Amino acid sequence: MTSEADGHGGIDERSFRFFCDVLSLVDTIEVSPKTTRLVEQLVDAAGSIGANREEAARKQKLLLEFG
């Protein structure tokens, strides 16, 4: 059984594409003392979407098994 998250255009695919788009965007930003930390935060936040999704899926699976 394939969930919507795994399917074409699902949340996992869209969050990965978003992360890739953010990486492309930050390549266009001029490096300066004002932008360096902001770029780091943006990349970290965009990348954490996938990690948060995986953690939520694991917890949901545990709840279904033991809940």
Phi, psi and omega in degrees: 000128180257127179276166178299329180295328183271339185287169179301124181083007179287175185299324180294315179294318180294323179290325176294317178297322177300314179301315178298320178296321178296318178300319177295320180297313184293337175295338182268353184272130179292131181285128177206168178303329181283331186263338187304306182294322179296319178296316178301316180295320180296314179295316179300315181295317180295322180286335182285346179302312180297318179296319178294322178297316180297317179296318179296321179295319177298316181294322178296319179297317178297319179297320179292324180286319187248352185275000000 
